[in-house]
Amino acid sequence: MFKKIFGDHAHNIGVLILRIAVGTIFVWHGWLKLSDMAMTVKFFGMIGYPGYVAYAVMLSELLGGIAILLGAWVAYSTIPIIVVMISAIVITGVHRGVYWGHELELVLLAAAFAIACIGAGKYSLDRLMKKN
């Protein structure tokens, strides 16, 4: 159906929408961490991680999210995000004693991996940089 509506642009529009959704979520989560780093560092400390891990996660989410939104270097910018999502699933699963309730993390992991595999699409900085 969407192929009939958008024609040859359907794939690139789909990738753009996916990038906007995923990038926005990561920018938002990174921004929330940055806006209260003291609480973020405290939380990471409560689950047994040093403060620098909180900063690494915040930067991965914020900068990775911006890169995904812009479609810039997605083959590389998704790697820290994929690592963060796998870590979030494993770490919170260990602390909860279960692996249920990770739907958002699993979807974001799959989406980041998909973006890494299919690329940023036509409407991206990656595409603009290839033309020059």
C-alpha positions in Angstrom: 0.0 0.0 0.0 2.7 2.5 1.0 4.7 1.6 -2.1 1.7 2.7 -4.2 1.4 6.0 -2.3 5.1 6.9 -2.1 6.4 5.0 -5.1 10.2 4.7 -5.3 10.6 6.9 -2.2 8.8 4.4 0.1 12.0 2.8 1.3 13.8 6.1 2.0 10.7 7.6 3.7 10.4 4.5 5.9 14.1 4.7 6.9 13.7 8.5 7.6 10.7 7.9 9.8 12.6 5.1 11.7 15.6 7.3 12.2 13.4 10.2 13.4 11.6 8.0 15.9 14.7 6.2 17.2 17.0 9.2 17.2 14.4 11.3 19.1 14.0 8.7 21.8 17.8 8.5 22.3 18.3 12.2 22.3 15.5 12.6 24.9 17.0 9.9 27.1 20.5 11.3 26.8 19.2 14.8 27.5 17.3 13.6 30.6 20.5 12.0 31.9 22.5 15.2 31.1 20.0 17.5 32.7 20.5 15.7 36.1 23.9 14.1 35.9 24.2 14.0 39.7 21.1 11.7 39.9 22.2 9.7 36.9 25.7 9.1 38.5 24.0 8.2 41.7 21.7 5.7 40.0 24.6 4.0 38.2 26.4 3.9 41.5 23.4 2.2 43.1 23.6 -0.6 40.5 27.4 -0.9 41.0 28.9 1.2 38.2 31.3 4.1 38.5 30.3 7.6 37.5 32.2 7.5 34.2 29.8 4.8 32.9 26.9 7.2 33.4 28.7 9.8 31.4 29.5 7.3 28.6 25.9 6.1 28.4 24.6 9.7 28.4 27.0 10.7 25.6 26.2 7.5 23.6 22.5 8.2 23.8 22.7 12.0 23.2 25.3 12.1 20.5 24.3 8.8 18.9 20.7 10.0 18.8 21.7 13.2 17.1 23.7 11.3 14.6 20.8 8.9 13.9 18.4 11.9 13.5 20.8 13.5 11.0 21.6 10.3 9.3 25.3 10.9 10.0 27.8 8.0 10.1 25.0 5.6 11.1 27.2 2.5 10.5 29.4 3.7 13.4 27.1 5.9 15.5 24.7 3.0 16.2 27.4 0.8 17.7 27.5 2.6 21.1 23.8 2.6 21.2 23.6 -1.1 20.5 26.1 -1.7 23.3 24.1 0.4 25.7 20.8 -1.4 24.8 22.4 -4.8 25.2 23.9 -3.7 28.5 20.6 -2.3 29.7 18.8 -5.5 29.1 21.5 -7.6 30.7 22.2 -5.3 33.7 18.6 -4.7 34.6 17.7 -8.3 34.0 20.4 -9.4 36.5 19.1 -6.9 39.1 15.5 -7.8 38.5 16.1 -11.5 38.3 14.0 -11.7 35.2 14.3 -10.8 31.5 10.7 -9.6 31.1 9.7 -6.0 30.8 12.5 -5.1 28.2 10.2 -4.5 25.2 11.4 -0.9 24.7 15.1 -1.8 25.0 14.6 -4.8 22.6 12.8 -2.6 20.0 15.4 0.1 20.2 18.2 -2.5 19.9 16.5 -4.0 16.9 15.9 -0.6 15.3 19.4 0.6 15.9 20.8 -2.6 14.4 18.4 -2.3 11.4 19.5 1.3 10.8 23.1 0.2 10.9 22.4 -2.6 8.4 20.3 -0.7 5.9 22.0 2.6 6.2 20.6 6.1 6.7 18.8 6.3 3.4 18.5 9.0 0.8 17.4 11.8 3.2 20.5 11.9 5.3 23.9 13.5 5.9 25.5 10.2 4.9 24.0 10.5 1.5 25.0 14.2 1.1 28.6 13.4 2.2 28.8 10.6 -0.4 27.9 13.0 -3.2 30.8 15.3 -2.4 
